[in-house]
Amino acid sequence: MRDLRSSPSRPQRRRGRLRFAVAALVGLLAPGSGAAGLQPQPPATPTPPAPPVATAQLPAGARQAADPPLEVDRVVAVVGTTPILYSELLDELLMRRARGLQLPEDSADRVRVEREVLGEMVDAELLVQKAKDEKVEVSDDDLNRTIEQQMKEIRSRFASETEFRTELRRSGFGTPEDYRRRQLELLRRGEYQREVVQKLRRDQKLAPSPVSEGELDEAYQQSKATVPKREAQIGFRQIVVAPKPTPAARQAARAKAESLLVEIARGGDFELIAKRESMDPGTKELGGDLGWNRRGKMLKEFDDMMFALPVGRVSPIVETAYGYHIIRVDRAQPAEVKARHILIRPVIDSADAVRARLEADSVRAALAAGADFDSLSSRHHDPVENGSLPEFPRAELPGSYASAIGEGGVGALVGPFAIDDPANKTQKFVVLRVTMATAAGEYPESEIKARLREQLSEAKTIRKLIDNLKKGTYVSTRL
């Protein structure tokens, strides 16, 4: 439910499926493409061949009785002053095999694949080094949080911890701790690559590359047979009416927040108080940690205070549609801050929910009578919810939305219907108008080409950046 109502990026992510379907066929080089394993999969492949081995120099006739051959590593590429070892290349191949890469049986073909992968590792290292030159920072807290989520999801695929560890060892990944460290480093390098490209683009140091009609036509012919079918889509604008706390409930919540502010001022530990008292389920166990945030990501009142605070300073009480916040900024860098908060929500009861349902009924009646949608939205819509979803797969609508909308087409007025509000253990009420509806079918050629042009331009831009980096960096491949 929360994904639909509070994540404007969901439709964009869905459109990304077409992007990925065609990207592989046009050779799109995305930042981080050389860093496999950002989305770990459960290992299901045998251990790859070991690195080259050499037997120590022994007297004639003595080698059979000697210890097993010693593994010998070697440098297969150098980027600037950073070596890439053959063991690292094998590790990269192992990660890719876990994600589906089939290594050829023929030795010549295998060497060709190894050279291609090594080339991508060199490209990735160039971008990582450029990121460090540009003083790009990556949040370790965010990386650790992502890795923990990934590890938890992977473990859930196995019946027991023992089975999980056995499969890791069988597939050559070592212990879960080894695997986690490897994934963390890959994720960090991938973030460096993505962030440096974004920074160069923001600084206007990375101009988009033009795509010729010939290049576009060739890519289209290669990809059109593999483009997936268009899913049935729905778009709508909505007014979500949330139960509103009584003045007494608001006063009680504010008093609670003020008492915590006094406790902090007297030396109380902010993180421990957040773990004990905060009513934000997403950050409570993290001591209120919000990670790194850019301006405009939070509600305006919260955003304004967060970016006005000096590092280490605790804010006064900040009221938003969620409730009452106490904010502390832990770190800051240009256009981005790392902060914590404590949230105290006013209590919502059943009488508040009844009043919200009646309010939603009045919104529906006003819209049916021709009232202006924007005007009603400004007075009644809950600001923590999305007001508009221009495109969304019908098949992925939450049950409450799917049941209410049914087969409704453009212009249909739907609701009010209830949706759960777990944070307040109550319900909100939705009234919406359908703004777009398309049936399942083929993507238009014009849309495929438009997205292909974007992808080709991105690929050429990144390729040009990497080629320019190579001109100014010592690069040697020795495979």
C-alpha positions as CSV (number, residue, x, y, z in Angstrom):
1,M,0.0,0.0,0.0
2,R,2.7,2.5,0.9
3,D,4.5,1.9,-2.3
4,L,1.5,2.9,-4.4
5,R,0.6,5.9,-2.4
6,S,3.9,7.4,-1.4
7,S,6.5,6.5,-4.0
8,P,6.2,8.6,-7.1
9,S,9.0,6.7,-8.8
10,R,7.0,3.4,-9.1
11,P,5.7,4.2,-12.6
12,Q,9.2,5.1,-13.7
13,R,10.6,1.9,-12.4
14,R,8.0,0.0,-14.3
15,R,8.9,1.8,-17.5
16,G,12.4,0.7,-16.8
17,R,11.5,-2.9,-17.7
18,L,11.3,-2.0,-21.4
19,R,14.6,-0.2,-20.9
20,F,16.4,-3.2,-19.6
21,A,14.9,-5.5,-22.2
22,V,16.4,-3.5,-25.1
23,A,19.5,-2.3,-23.3
24,A,21.4,-5.6,-23.5
25,L,20.9,-5.7,-27.2
26,V,22.2,-2.2,-27.9
27,G,25.3,-2.7,-25.7
28,L,24.4,-0.1,-23.1
29,L,27.3,0.5,-20.8
30,A,25.8,1.8,-17.6
31,P,27.9,3.0,-14.7
32,G,28.9,0.1,-12.6
33,S,28.2,-2.5,-15.3
34,G,31.6,-4.0,-14.5
35,A,30.7,-4.4,-10.9
36,A,28.6,-7.6,-10.8
37,G,26.7,-8.7,-7.8
38,L,24.8,-5.6,-6.8
39,Q,21.7,-7.7,-6.6
40,P,23.0,-10.9,-5.1
41,Q,21.3,-14.1,-6.1
42,P,21.4,-17.5,-4.3
43,P,24.4,-19.4,-5.6
44,A,23.5,-22.3,-7.8
45,T,26.7,-23.0,-9.8
46,P,29.7,-25.2,-9.2
47,T,33.0,-23.8,-8.1
48,P,34.9,-22.2,-11.1
49,P,38.3,-23.4,-12.1
50,A,41.1,-22.4,-9.7
51,P,43.6,-19.8,-10.6
52,P,46.8,-20.9,-12.5
53,V,49.0,-23.1,-10.3
54,A,52.7,-23.7,-10.4
55,T,54.7,-26.5,-8.7
56,A,57.7,-25.3,-6.6
57,Q,61.1,-26.2,-8.1
58,L,61.9,-29.6,-6.7
59,P,64.6,-32.2,-7.4
60,A,63.8,-34.6,-10.2
61,G,61.5,-37.4,-9.0
62,A,60.5,-35.6,-5.9
63,R,57.4,-33.7,-7.2
64,Q,54.9,-36.5,-6.7
65,A,55.7,-36.8,-3.0
66,A,55.7,-33.0,-2.6
67,D,52.9,-30.9,-1.1
68,P,50.0,-30.0,-3.4
69,P,50.8,-27.3,-6.0
70,L,50.9,-23.7,-4.7
71,E,48.3,-21.3,-6.1
72,V,50.0,-18.4,-7.9
73,D,48.2,-15.1,-8.4
74,R,49.3,-12.5,-10.9
75,V,48.5,-9.0,-12.1
76,V,46.2,-9.0,-15.2
77,A,45.7,-5.3,-15.5
78,V,46.9,-2.0,-14.0
79,V,44.8,1.2,-13.9
80,G,46.9,4.1,-12.8
81,T,48.6,2.6,-9.8
82,T,45.9,0.1,-9.0
83,P,46.5,-3.5,-10.0
84,I,43.7,-5.9,-10.9
85,L,44.6,-9.5,-10.0
86,Y,43.7,-12.7,-11.8
87,S,42.0,-13.9,-8.6
88,E,39.8,-10.8,-8.7
89,L,38.9,-11.5,-12.3
90,L,37.9,-15.1,-11.3
91,D,35.9,-13.7,-8.4
92,E,34.1,-11.4,-10.9
93,L,33.4,-14.4,-13.2
94,L,32.1,-16.4,-10.2
95,M,29.6,-13.6,-9.3
96,R,28.4,-13.4,-12.9
97,R,28.0,-17.2,-13.1
98,A,25.8,-16.9,-10.0
99,R,23.7,-14.4,-11.9
100,G,23.4,-16.6,-15.0
101,L,26.6,-16.1,-17.1
102,Q,27.5,-19.3,-19.0
103,L,31.2,-19.7,-19.5
104,P,32.2,-21.4,-22.7
105,E,33.8,-24.9,-22.6
106,D,36.2,-24.0,-25.4
107,S,39.4,-22.5,-24.0
108,A,39.7,-19.8,-26.7
109,D,36.1,-18.7,-26.2
110,R,36.7,-18.6,-22.4
111,V,39.7,-16.4,-22.8
112,R,37.6,-14.1,-25.0
113,V,35.0,-13.8,-22.2
114,E,37.7,-13.2,-19.6
115,R,39.1,-10.4,-21.7
116,E,35.7,-8.8,-22.1
117,V,35.0,-9.0,-18.4
118,L,38.5,-7.7,-17.6
119,G,37.8,-4.8,-19.9
120,E,34.7,-3.9,-18.0
121,M,36.6,-4.1,-14.7
122,V,39.1,-1.7,-16.1
123,D,36.3,0.7,-17.2
124,A,34.8,0.4,-13.7
125,E,38.1,1.2,-12.0
126,L,38.5,4.3,-14.1
127,L,35.2,5.6,-13.0
128,V,35.9,4.8,-9.3
129,Q,39.2,6.6,-9.5
130,K,37.4,9.6,-11.2
131,A,34.9,9.6,-8.4
132,K,37.6,9.9,-5.8
133,D,39.2,12.7,-7.8
134,E,35.9,14.5,-7.8
135,K,35.6,14.1,-4.0
136,V,32.4,12.0,-4.4
137,E,31.2,10.6,-1.1
138,V,29.2,7.4,-0.5
139,S,27.3,6.8,2.7
140,D,28.5,3.7,4.5
141,D,25.3,3.7,6.6
142,D,23.2,3.5,3.5
143,L,25.4,0.8,2.0
144,N,25.3,-1.3,5.1
145,R,21.5,-0.9,5.3
146,T,21.1,-2.1,1.7
147,I,23.5,-5.0,2.2
148,E,21.6,-6.1,5.3
149,Q,18.3,-6.1,3.4
150,Q,19.9,-8.1,0.6
151,M,21.4,-10.7,2.9
152,K,18.1,-11.1,4.7
153,E,16.3,-11.6,1.4
154,I,18.8,-14.2,0.2
155,R,18.8,-16.1,3.5
156,S,15.0,-16.3,3.3
157,R,15.3,-18.5,0.2
158,F,16.9,-21.3,2.2
159,A,15.3,-23.6,4.8
160,S,18.0,-23.0,7.4
161,E,21.2,-21.1,8.1
162,T,23.2,-24.3,7.7
163,E,21.8,-24.9,4.2
164,F,22.6,-21.3,3.3
165,R,26.2,-21.6,4.5
166,T,26.6,-24.9,2.8
167,E,25.4,-23.6,-0.5
168,L,27.8,-20.6,-0.3
169,R,30.8,-22.8,0.4
170,R,29.8,-25.2,-2.4
171,S,29.6,-22.4,-4.9
172,G,32.9,-20.9,-3.9
173,F,31.7,-17.9,-2.0
174,G,33.2,-18.8,1.4
175,T,31.3,-17.8,4.5
176,P,28.3,-15.4,4.7
177,E,30.7,-12.9,6.2
178,D,33.1,-13.2,3.2
179,Y,30.1,-12.9,0.9
180,R,28.8,-9.9,2.7
181,R,32.2,-8.1,2.5
182,R,32.4,-8.8,-1.2
183,Q,28.9,-7.6,-1.8
184,L,29.5,-4.4,0.2
185,E,32.6,-3.6,-1.8
186,L,30.9,-4.2,-5.1
187,L,28.0,-2.0,-4.0
188,R,30.3,0.8,-2.9
189,R,32.1,0.7,-6.2
190,G,28.8,0.7,-8.1
191,E,27.7,3.7,-6.1
192,Y,30.9,5.6,-6.8
193,Q,30.4,5.0,-10.5
194,R,26.8,6.1,-10.6
195,E,27.4,9.1,-8.4
196,V,30.4,10.4,-10.4
197,V,28.4,10.3,-13.6
198,Q,25.6,12.2,-11.9
199,K,28.0,14.8,-10.5
200,L,29.7,15.4,-13.8
201,R,26.3,15.8,-15.4
202,R,25.2,18.3,-12.7
203,D,28.4,20.2,-13.2
204,Q,27.8,20.3,-16.9
205,K,31.0,18.3,-17.6
206,L,29.2,15.5,-19.3
207,A,27.3,16.5,-22.5
208,P,24.9,14.0,-24.0
209,S,26.1,12.3,-27.2
210,P,23.9,12.5,-30.4
211,V,22.6,9.3,-31.9
212,S,22.3,9.0,-35.7
213,E,19.2,7.6,-37.5
214,G,21.4,4.7,-38.7
215,E,22.4,3.7,-35.2
216,L,18.8,4.0,-34.0
217,D,17.5,1.8,-36.8
218,E,20.1,-0.8,-36.3
219,A,19.4,-1.0,-32.6
220,Y,15.7,-1.2,-33.2
221,Q,16.0,-4.1,-35.6
222,Q,18.1,-6.0,-33.1
223,S,15.8,-5.4,-30.2
224,K,12.2,-5.3,-31.5
225,A,11.8,-9.1,-31.4
226,T,12.6,-9.1,-27.7
227,V,10.6,-6.1,-26.4
228,P,8.0,-7.3,-23.9
229,K,4.3,-6.7,-24.4
230,R,2.9,-3.6,-22.8
231,E,1.0,-4.3,-19.7
232,A,-2.5,-2.8,-19.1
233,Q,-1.9,0.6,-17.5
234,I,-4.0,2.9,-15.3
235,G,-3.4,6.5,-14.3
236,F,-5.3,8.6,-11.8
237,R,-5.4,11.6,-9.6
238,Q,-6.5,11.1,-6.0
239,I,-7.6,12.9,-2.9
240,V,-6.7,10.9,0.2
241,V,-8.6,12.0,3.3
242,A,-6.8,11.1,6.6
243,P,-8.4,11.1,10.0
244,K,-7.4,14.2,11.8
245,P,-6.5,14.2,15.5
246,T,-8.5,16.3,17.9
247,P,-6.9,19.4,19.4
248,A,-6.5,17.6,22.7
249,A,-4.7,14.7,21.0
250,R,-2.4,17.1,19.2
251,Q,-1.7,19.0,22.5
252,A,-0.8,15.8,24.3
253,A,1.6,14.7,21.5
254,R,3.3,18.1,21.4
255,A,3.7,18.0,25.2
256,K,5.3,14.5,24.9
257,A,7.7,15.8,22.2
258,E,8.6,18.8,24.3
259,S,9.4,16.6,27.3
260,L,11.8,14.5,25.1
261,L,13.4,17.8,23.9
262,V,14.1,18.7,27.6
263,E,15.5,15.3,28.2
264,I,17.9,15.7,25.3
265,A,18.9,19.2,26.4
266,R,19.8,17.7,29.8
267,G,22.2,15.3,28.2
268,G,20.0,12.5,27.1
269,D,21.3,10.3,24.3
270,F,19.4,11.2,21.2
271,E,19.7,7.7,19.6
272,L,18.6,5.8,22.7
273,I,15.6,8.2,23.1
274,A,14.7,7.6,19.5
275,K,14.8,3.9,19.9
276,R,12.7,4.1,23.1
277,E,10.1,6.7,22.0
278,S,10.0,7.5,18.3
279,M,6.8,6.5,16.5
280,D,8.5,6.2,13.0
281,P,8.7,2.4,12.4
282,G,11.2,2.9,9.6
283,T,13.8,4.6,11.7
284,K,13.0,3.7,15.3
285,E,15.3,0.7,15.6
286,L,18.1,2.7,13.9
287,G,18.0,5.4,16.5
288,G,16.1,7.7,14.2
289,D,18.7,7.5,11.4
290,L,17.3,9.0,8.1
291,G,20.5,8.5,6.2
292,W,21.6,11.1,3.6
293,N,18.9,13.3,2.1
294,R,18.9,15.9,-0.6
295,R,16.7,19.0,-0.4
296,G,13.1,18.4,-1.4
297,K,12.9,14.8,-0.4
298,M,11.0,15.4,2.9
299,L,7.9,17.5,3.7
300,K,8.6,21.2,3.4
301,E,8.5,22.0,7.1
302,F,10.9,19.1,7.9
303,D,13.1,19.9,4.9
304,D,13.5,23.6,5.8
305,M,14.5,22.8,9.4
306,M,16.8,20.0,8.5
307,F,18.9,22.1,6.0
308,A,18.9,25.1,8.4
309,L,20.4,23.2,11.3
310,P,24.2,23.3,12.0
311,V,25.8,19.9,12.4
312,G,25.2,18.5,15.9
313,R,22.5,21.0,16.8
314,V,19.1,19.7,17.9
315,S,16.0,21.4,16.4
316,P,13.0,22.8,18.3
317,I,9.7,20.9,17.8
318,V,8.8,20.7,14.1
319,E,5.2,19.9,13.2
320,T,4.3,18.1,9.9
321,A,1.4,16.1,8.7
322,Y,3.0,13.1,10.4
323,G,3.2,14.6,13.8
324,Y,5.9,16.3,15.9
325,H,9.6,15.9,15.2
326,I,12.9,16.5,16.9
327,I,15.7,16.6,14.4
328,R,19.5,16.4,14.6
329,V,21.9,16.8,11.7
330,D,24.9,14.5,12.1
331,R,26.9,15.3,8.9
332,A,26.6,17.7,6.0
333,Q,28.0,18.1,2.5
334,P,27.0,20.3,-0.4
335,A,23.3,19.8,-1.1
336,E,23.0,16.8,1.2
337,V,22.7,16.2,4.9
338,K,22.7,13.1,7.2
339,A,20.1,13.5,10.0
340,R,18.2,11.7,12.7
341,H,14.7,12.4,14.0
342,I,12.3,11.4,16.8
343,L,8.6,11.4,15.8
344,I,5.7,11.6,18.1
345,R,2.3,11.1,16.5
346,P,-1.1,12.3,17.9
347,V,-3.4,9.5,18.8
348,I,-6.1,8.8,16.2
349,D,-9.3,7.1,17.4
350,S,-12.4,5.6,15.7
351,A,-14.4,8.8,16.0
352,D,-11.6,10.6,14.0
353,A,-12.0,7.9,11.3
354,V,-15.8,8.3,11.1
355,R,-15.3,12.1,10.6
356,A,-12.7,11.3,7.8
357,R,-15.2,9.1,6.0
358,L,-17.9,11.8,6.1
359,E,-15.3,14.3,4.8
360,A,-14.5,11.9,1.9
361,D,-18.2,11.5,1.1
362,S,-18.4,15.3,0.8
363,V,-15.4,15.4,-1.5
364,R,-16.9,12.8,-3.8
365,A,-20.2,14.7,-3.9
366,A,-18.4,18.0,-4.8
367,L,-16.4,16.3,-7.6
368,A,-19.6,14.8,-9.0
369,A,-21.2,18.2,-9.0
370,G,-18.3,19.7,-11.0
371,A,-16.1,21.2,-8.3
372,D,-12.4,21.9,-9.2
373,F,-10.2,18.9,-8.4
374,D,-7.2,21.0,-7.4
375,S,-9.2,23.3,-5.1
376,L,-10.6,20.3,-3.3
377,S,-7.2,18.6,-3.1
378,S,-5.6,21.7,-1.5
379,R,-8.2,21.6,1.3
380,H,-8.6,17.8,1.9
381,H,-5.7,15.8,0.5
382,D,-3.2,14.2,3.0
383,P,0.2,15.7,2.0
384,V,2.1,12.6,2.9
385,E,0.3,10.7,0.1
386,N,0.8,10.9,-3.7
387,G,-1.7,13.1,-5.4
388,S,-1.2,11.7,-8.8
389,L,0.0,8.5,-10.4
390,P,0.1,9.2,-14.2
391,E,0.9,5.6,-15.1
392,F,0.7,2.3,-13.2
393,P,0.3,-1.3,-14.1
394,R,-3.2,-2.5,-13.4
395,A,-2.0,-5.9,-12.4
396,E,0.1,-4.3,-9.6
397,L,-2.7,-2.2,-8.0
398,P,-3.2,-3.1,-4.3
399,G,-6.4,-5.0,-3.8
400,S,-8.4,-2.0,-2.4
401,Y,-7.6,0.1,-5.5
402,A,-8.2,-2.8,-8.0
403,S,-11.6,-3.6,-6.5
404,A,-12.7,0.0,-6.4
405,I,-11.5,1.0,-9.9
406,G,-12.5,-2.3,-11.6
407,E,-12.5,-1.8,-15.4
408,G,-13.1,2.0,-15.0
409,G,-11.9,4.0,-18.0
410,V,-10.7,7.6,-18.4
411,G,-12.9,10.1,-16.5
412,A,-14.3,7.5,-14.1
413,L,-14.9,8.9,-10.6
414,V,-14.2,6.2,-7.9
415,G,-14.6,6.1,-4.2
416,P,-14.5,6.8,-1.4
417,F,-12.9,3.5,-0.4
418,A,-10.8,2.7,2.6
419,I,-7.1,2.0,2.6
420,D,-5.1,0.9,5.7
421,D,-3.0,3.3,7.6
422,P,-0.7,1.0,9.7
423,A,1.2,3.9,11.3
424,N,-1.9,5.2,13.1
425,K,-3.7,1.8,13.2
426,T,-6.7,3.2,11.4
427,Q,-7.8,3.8,7.8
428,K,-7.7,6.6,5.2
429,F,-10.3,7.2,2.5
430,V,-9.6,7.7,-1.2
431,V,-11.6,9.5,-3.9
432,L,-9.9,9.3,-7.3
433,R,-10.5,10.2,-11.0
434,V,-9.1,8.0,-13.7
435,T,-6.9,10.1,-16.1
436,M,-5.4,7.3,-18.3
437,A,-6.2,3.8,-19.2
438,T,-4.5,1.6,-21.8
439,A,-5.1,-2.0,-22.7
440,A,-2.3,-4.6,-22.9
441,G,-0.6,-4.9,-26.2
442,E,2.4,-4.0,-28.3
443,Y,4.5,-0.9,-27.6
444,P,4.3,1.6,-30.4
445,E,7.5,1.8,-32.6
446,S,7.8,5.5,-31.8
447,E,8.0,4.8,-28.0
448,I,10.5,2.0,-28.4
449,K,12.7,4.2,-30.6
450,A,12.5,7.1,-28.2
451,R,13.7,5.0,-25.3
452,L,16.4,3.4,-27.5
453,R,17.6,6.8,-28.5
454,E,17.9,7.7,-24.8
455,Q,19.8,4.5,-24.0
456,L,22.1,4.8,-27.0
457,S,22.9,8.4,-26.1
458,E,23.7,7.4,-22.5
459,A,25.9,4.5,-23.6
460,K,27.9,6.7,-26.0
461,T,28.2,9.4,-23.4
462,I,29.6,7.0,-20.8
463,R,31.9,5.4,-23.4
464,K,33.3,8.8,-24.4
465,L,33.9,9.6,-20.7
466,I,35.8,6.3,-20.1
467,D,37.8,6.7,-23.3
468,N,38.8,10.2,-22.2
469,L,39.8,8.9,-18.8
470,K,42.0,6.3,-20.5
471,K,43.9,9.0,-22.3
472,G,44.9,10.6,-19.0
473,T,45.5,7.4,-17.1
474,Y,48.1,4.6,-17.3
475,V,46.2,1.5,-18.4
476,S,47.8,-1.9,-19.1
477,T,46.1,-5.2,-19.6
478,R,48.2,-8.4,-19.3
479,L,45.8,-11.2,-19.7
